Amino acid sequence: MTTTETHTAEVDKTTEARMPEAVIDDAMIESMKARAGVDLRIDHSINNEEATRIAVIKFAGGIGDINTLWTDGDRATASDYGAPVAPPSFVIGCFSGIQFGWPGLGAFHNATQARFHQPVYWGDKIDATCRYDGFSGPRPSKFAGRMVTDHFVNSYRNQRGELVAEIDWQVVNFERGSAKSRSEEAASDTAKADLILPHPWTEDEVRAVEQQVLAEKPRGAESRFWEDVAIGEQLQTLTKGPIGLTDEVAFIAGGGTPIPRLKAHAAALVDYEAHPAWSFRDPVMGSSEPIYAVHYNKAAANAMGVAFQYDVGFQRQCWQIQLLTHWCADDGWVRDCSAQYRGFVYLSDVLVHGGEVTAKSVTDDGEHVVELTTFARNQRGADVMPGTATIALPTREGQSPVARRAQRG
């Protein structure tokens, strides 16, 4: 070990990142009650406003989606979409969430419900809005002293004013100081659970995972007809990992917006001066870093009361949607999906996504749909994202769900 390395190790052991800490009190509760129903100002957290070719390609790459339907304009034009198109999750890259309220509390995005109404085509301009629908709680928690859950509704419209998608999402806010102390107290329990971070993969294990990733292909232009689907049918898997730092950086670069978006030097410091709760001091580098750095900075994650860097909630949601679009083929349509984020997905983890068909029906508006349950299991066997979905599939007679929506647009 060099002298520089020794010094860095010593700094790591003797200093720690600190974030603002507060407890939930009556004044805070009344202040947040007064904000319920308010349309929030979100311009500082909007990334992509237009689905340009480059924006769509970067977003698909940032979530690891290899379906060329989103990146090959000629192929998309030859499909039932009739023109180059973005994945349904692209709206998340326009605007996902916002850092809001509850100063001094830690926060985790813990659930999402998405509804998709219209395709987003290359060149479409997306206008996003976010409404705060209030909170539930406070309630006691095993993780922290007390917690409250915020409820938000995002709406996305294109340049014609058509509603493209809606996303309901929830955020758990907790007393950070209590969470941190309880995390330290639970260190022995963590050891008993054999949770080693980063996960100690062998070279052979990593190669096996990578071969599985490379073998998982989208169904593509081969239609999956509603008549051929059976209740109990298993979805093909979609594997992510071992999740690394570049996976998080790629998600950010592709439009998975930090809250607020990442800036550098004076542009960042001006924001942090105006909003001190947005940042913390890195104990090793001495730099001011955004709280969003919990997803790639260990000191930030530790200050949040978490053992290691972890993924982004909306990033995990994009993976669920990718699982669905891989399965339903180019002319199937994801009508809605929902997921709960249970447990952390740490950098170095591997997630295997899958699911099962649980029901078939015809909707009141005449679409043939299947209901699904989905999962995302890590290498420790835990389902860290149970979910559901409704997918409209083509039949051997009549329009496909995609052609139906393309005509409406």
C-alpha positions in Angstrom: 0.0 0.0 0.0 1.4 3.4 -1.0 1.5 6.4 1.4 -1.4 8.0 -0.5 -3.5 4.9 -0.1 -2.7 4.7 3.6 -3.8 8.3 4.1 -7.0 7.7 2.2 -7.9 4.7 4.3 -7.3 6.6 7.5 -9.6 9.4 6.4 -12.3 6.9 5.6 -12.1 5.5 9.1 -12.0 8.7 11.0 -14.5 10.9 9.1 -18.0 10.3 7.9 -20.4 12.1 5.6 -23.2 14.0 7.4 -26.6 14.9 6.1 -29.2 17.2 7.7 -31.2 15.4 10.4 -34.6 16.2 11.7 -37.5 14.6 13.5 -41.1 14.6 12.4 -43.0 17.2 14.5 -46.4 18.8 14.5 -45.2 21.9 12.7 -43.7 19.8 9.9 -46.9 17.8 9.6 -49.2 20.8 9.3 -46.9 22.4 6.7 -47.1 19.3 4.5 -50.8 19.0 5.0 -51.2 22.5 3.5 -49.4 21.5 0.4 -51.6 18.5 -0.5 -53.2 18.9 -4.0 -50.5 21.4 -5.2 -49.0 21.2 -8.7 -45.3 21.3 -8.0 -42.7 23.4 -9.8 -40.5 20.8 -11.5 -38.5 22.7 -14.2 -35.2 22.1 -12.3 -35.8 18.3 -12.4 -36.8 18.0 -16.1 -34.3 16.3 -18.4 -35.6 15.3 -21.8 -38.3 17.6 -23.2 -38.2 16.2 -26.7 -37.8 12.6 -27.9 -35.0 13.2 -30.3 -33.3 10.3 -32.0 -30.2 10.7 -29.8 -32.3 11.2 -26.6 -34.2 7.9 -27.2 -31.0 6.0 -28.1 -29.2 7.3 -25.0 -32.2 6.4 -22.8 -32.5 2.9 -24.2 -28.8 2.4 -23.6 -29.0 3.8 -20.1 -31.5 1.2 -19.0 -29.7 -1.6 -20.9 -32.5 -2.2 -23.4 -31.2 -3.9 -26.6 -34.5 -3.9 -28.5 -33.7 -2.2 -31.8 -37.4 -1.2 -32.2 -36.4 1.9 -30.2 -33.1 2.6 -31.9 -33.6 1.6 -35.6 -36.0 4.1 -37.3 -36.5 2.0 -40.4 -37.5 -1.1 -38.3 -39.9 0.9 -36.2 -41.4 2.5 -39.4 -42.0 -1.0 -40.8 -43.8 -2.1 -37.5 -47.4 -1.3 -36.5 -46.1 1.9 -35.0 -45.5 3.3 -38.5 -42.7 5.6 -37.4 -39.6 5.7 -35.2 -40.7 5.3 -31.5 -39.4 5.4 -28.0 -39.9 2.7 -25.3 -42.9 3.4 -23.0 -40.5 4.1 -20.1 -39.0 7.0 -22.0 -41.3 9.4 -20.1 -39.3 8.5 -16.9 -36.3 10.0 -18.7 -38.2 13.3 -19.3 -39.2 13.7 -15.6 -39.2 11.1 -12.9 -39.3 12.6 -9.4 -38.6 15.6 -7.3 -36.9 16.3 -4.0 -39.8 17.8 -2.0 -40.7 18.8 1.5 -39.8 17.1 4.9 -36.5 18.9 5.4 -33.9 16.9 7.2 -35.6 13.5 6.7 -34.2 10.6 4.6 -36.3 9.3 1.8 -36.7 6.2 -0.3 -38.9 5.8 -3.4 -40.8 2.6 -2.5 -43.6 2.0 -5.1 -44.8 3.0 -8.6 -48.0 2.5 -10.6 -47.7 3.5 -14.3 -50.4 3.7 -17.1 -49.4 4.1 -20.7 -52.0 5.6 -23.2 -50.2 6.6 -26.3 -46.8 6.0 -28.1 -44.0 8.5 -27.8 -42.6 9.0 -31.3 -39.3 10.5 -32.2 -39.7 14.3 -32.4 -42.6 14.4 -29.9 -42.3 17.0 -27.2 -43.3 15.9 -23.7 -44.8 18.2 -21.1 -44.6 16.7 -17.7 -46.5 17.8 -14.5 -46.3 16.6 -10.9 -49.1 16.9 -8.3 -48.5 16.3 -4.6 -51.5 14.3 -3.3 -50.5 14.5 0.4 -49.1 11.9 2.7 -50.1 9.0 4.9 -48.7 8.6 8.5 -46.8 9.2 10.6 -46.3 5.7 11.7 -43.6 3.8 13.7 -41.0 1.9 11.8 -38.4 -0.9 12.6 -35.9 0.9 10.3 -36.3 4.4 11.7 -38.2 6.2 14.6 -41.2 7.4 12.5 -42.0 7.5 8.9 -44.4 9.2 6.5 -45.3 8.2 2.9 -45.7 10.9 0.3 -48.0 10.4 -2.7 -47.4 12.0 -6.1 -49.0 11.8 -9.6 -47.0 12.6 -12.8 -48.8 13.3 -16.0 -47.2 13.4 -19.5 -48.7 15.0 -22.5 -47.4 15.4 -26.1 -47.4 18.5 -28.3 -50.9 17.8 -29.3 -52.1 17.8 -25.7 -52.7 14.0 -25.7 -52.2 12.2 -22.4 -49.3 9.9 -23.1 -48.8 8.4 -19.7 -49.5 8.7 -16.0 -47.3 7.6 -13.1 -48.3 7.4 -9.5 -45.4 7.0 -7.1 -44.8 6.9 -3.4 -41.8 8.0 -1.3 -41.1 6.9 2.3 -39.6 9.7 4.5 -37.9 8.7 7.7 -35.9 10.2 10.6 -32.4 9.8 9.2 -30.7 9.9 12.6 -32.8 7.1 14.0 -32.2 5.0 10.8 -28.5 5.5 11.0 -28.2 4.5 14.7 -30.4 1.4 14.1 -28.3 0.5 11.1 -25.2 0.5 13.3 -26.9 -1.5 15.9 -27.9 -4.1 13.3 -24.3 -4.6 12.1 -24.1 -8.0 13.9 -27.4 -9.0 12.4 -26.2 -8.2 8.9 -23.1 -10.4 9.5 -25.4 -13.2 10.6 -27.4 -12.9 7.4 -24.1 -13.4 5.4 -24.6 -10.1 3.6 -21.2 -9.4 2.2 -20.9 -6.1 0.2 -19.8 -5.9 -2.5 -20.9 -9.5 -3.4 -17.9 -11.8 -3.7 -18.4 -13.2 -7.2 -16.0 -15.7 -8.7 -14.9 -15.2 -12.3 -16.8 -18.3 -13.4 -20.0 -17.0 -11.7 -19.7 -13.7 -13.4 -19.1 -15.3 -16.8 -22.2 -17.4 -16.3 -24.3 -14.4 -15.5 -23.0 -12.5 -18.5 -23.8 -15.5 -20.8 -27.3 -15.5 -19.4 -27.6 -11.7 -20.1 -26.4 -12.2 -23.7 -28.9 -15.1 -24.3 -32.0 -13.0 -23.3 -33.4 -11.5 -26.4 -36.6 -9.4 -27.1 -39.3 -11.3 -29.0 -39.2 -8.6 -31.6 -41.4 -8.8 -34.7 -42.8 -12.3 -33.9 -46.3 -11.5 -32.7 -47.4 -13.1 -29.4 -51.1 -13.8 -30.0 -53.6 -13.6 -27.2 -55.1 -16.9 -28.2 -51.8 -18.7 -27.8 -51.1 -17.5 -24.2 -52.0 -19.8 -21.3 -52.7 -19.0 -17.7 -49.6 -20.1 -15.7 -47.3 -19.4 -18.6 -43.9 -18.1 -17.4 -42.2 -15.0 -18.9 -38.7 -15.3 -20.2 -36.2 -13.9 -17.8 -34.3 -10.5 -18.0 -31.1 -10.4 -16.0 -29.3 -7.3 -14.8 -25.9 -7.3 -13.2 -23.5 -7.5 -11.6 -24.7 -3.9 -11.2 -21.7 -1.5 -11.4 -20.9 2.2 -11.2 -21.2 2.6 -14.9 -24.7 1.2 -14.9 -25.7 4.1 -12.6 -23.8 6.7 -14.6 -25.4 5.4 -17.9 -28.9 5.7 -16.3 -28.1 9.3 -15.3 -26.7 10.1 -18.8 -29.7 8.6 -20.5 -32.1 10.8 -18.6 -32.7 9.1 -15.3 -32.7 12.5 -13.6 -31.0 13.2 -10.3 -33.1 15.2 -7.9 -32.1 17.9 -8.7 -30.1 17.2 -11.9 -26.4 16.9 -11.7 -24.3 20.0 -12.1 -20.6 20.9 -11.6 -18.6 23.6 -9.8 -20.3 27.0 -9.5 -23.5 25.8 -11.0 -23.8 23.2 -8.3 -22.7 25.4 -5.4 -25.2 28.1 -6.3 -28.0 25.4 -6.0 -26.5 24.0 -2.8 -26.3 27.5 -1.2 -30.0 28.1 -2.0 -31.0 24.6 -0.9 -28.5 23.2 1.7 -30.5 20.0 2.1 -29.7 19.0 -1.5 -26.0 18.2 -0.7 -23.5 16.8 1.7 -19.7 17.1 2.2 -17.8 14.1 0.9 -15.5 13.1 3.8 -12.7 11.8 1.5 -12.7 14.3 -1.4 -13.9 17.3 0.5 -16.3 18.1 -2.3 -20.0 19.0 -2.1 -22.0 16.2 -3.5 -25.7 15.8 -4.2 -27.8 13.5 -2.0 -28.5 11.6 -5.2 -24.9 10.3 -4.8 -26.2 7.5 -2.5 -26.5 5.6 -5.8 -22.8 5.7 -6.5 -21.0 7.0 -3.5 -20.5 4.8 -0.4 -20.1 7.6 2.0 -23.4 9.1 0.9 -25.2 5.7 1.2 -23.7 5.2 4.7 -24.9 8.7 5.7 -28.4 7.6 4.7 -28.1 4.6 7.0 -27.5 2.1 4.2 -24.5 -0.2 4.0 -23.6 0.3 0.3 -24.5 2.2 -2.8 -27.8 1.1 -4.3 -30.0 1.4 -7.4 -32.6 4.0 -8.3 -36.3 3.2 -7.8 -37.3 4.5 -11.2 -34.3 2.6 -12.7 -35.7 -0.6 -11.4 -39.1 0.3 -12.7 -37.6 0.7 -16.2 -36.3 -2.8 -15.9 -39.7 -4.2 -15.2 -41.1 -2.4 -18.2 -38.3 -3.8 -20.4 -39.2 -7.3 -19.2 -42.7 -6.7 -20.4 -41.9 -5.2 -23.8 -39.4 -8.0 -24.4 -42.2 -10.5 -23.8 -45.1 -8.9 -25.6 -43.3 -8.3 -28.9 -43.4 -5.3 -31.1 -47.2 -5.2 -31.6 -48.1 -5.8 -27.9 -48.9 -2.9 -25.6 -48.1 -2.4 -21.9 -51.3 -0.9 -20.6 -50.2 -0.6 -17.0 -47.7 -1.9 -14.5 -46.9 -1.5 -10.9 -44.1 -2.5 -8.6 -43.0 -2.3 -5.0 -39.4 -1.7 -4.1 -38.7 -4.1 -1.2 -35.1 -4.1 0.0 -32.1 -2.5 -1.5 -30.4 -3.5 -4.8 -26.8 -2.9 -4.0 -24.0 -2.3 -6.6 -22.5 -5.8 -7.3 -26.0 -7.5 -7.1 -27.5 -9.5 -9.9 -31.3 -9.3 -10.5 -33.2 -11.9 -12.5 -36.6 -10.5 -13.6 -39.5 -12.8 -14.6 -43.2 -13.4 -14.1 -46.3 -15.4 -14.8 -49.6 -15.0 -16.7 -52.4 -15.1 -14.1 -55.5 -14.2 -16.1 -56.9 -13.5 -19.6 -59.9 -11.3 -20.5 -61.4 -8.9 -23.0 -61.8 -5.3 -21.8 -64.9 -3.1 -22.1 -63.1 -1.2 -25.0 -62.6 -4.5 -26.8 -58.9 -5.2 -26.2 -57.6 -8.7 -25.5 -55.5 -8.5 -22.4 -53.5 -10.7 -20.0 -52.7 -10.0 -16.4 -49.3 -10.8 -15.1 -47.4 -11.0 -11.8 -43.7 -10.1 -12.0 -40.6 -10.5 -9.7 -37.0 -9.4 -9.5 -34.9 -11.8 -7.5 -31.4 -11.1 -6.3 -28.6 -13.7 -5.9 -29.7 -14.1 -2.3 -33.1 -15.3 -3.4 -35.1 -12.2 -2.3 -37.8 -10.7 -4.5 -36.9 -7.1 -4.2 -39.5 -5.9 -6.7 -42.8 -7.8 -6.8 -45.2 -6.3 -9.3 -48.2 -6.7 -11.6 -49.0 -5.7 -15.2 -51.7 -5.6 -17.8 -50.7 -6.2 -21.4 -52.9 -5.9 -24.5 -51.9 -8.5 -27.1 -52.8 -8.9 -30.8 -55.3 -11.5 -32.0 -55.2 -13.4 -35.3 -58.1 -11.2 -36.5 -58.3 -7.5 -36.2 -55.9 -4.7 -35.3 -53.0 -5.0 -33.0 -53.0 -2.9 -29.8 -50.2 -0.8 -31.3 -51.9 -0.2 -34.6 -55.0 0.9 -32.7 -53.0 3.5 -30.8 -51.0 4.6 -33.8 -54.2 5.4 -35.7 -55.5 7.4 -32.7 -52.3 9.4 -32.7 
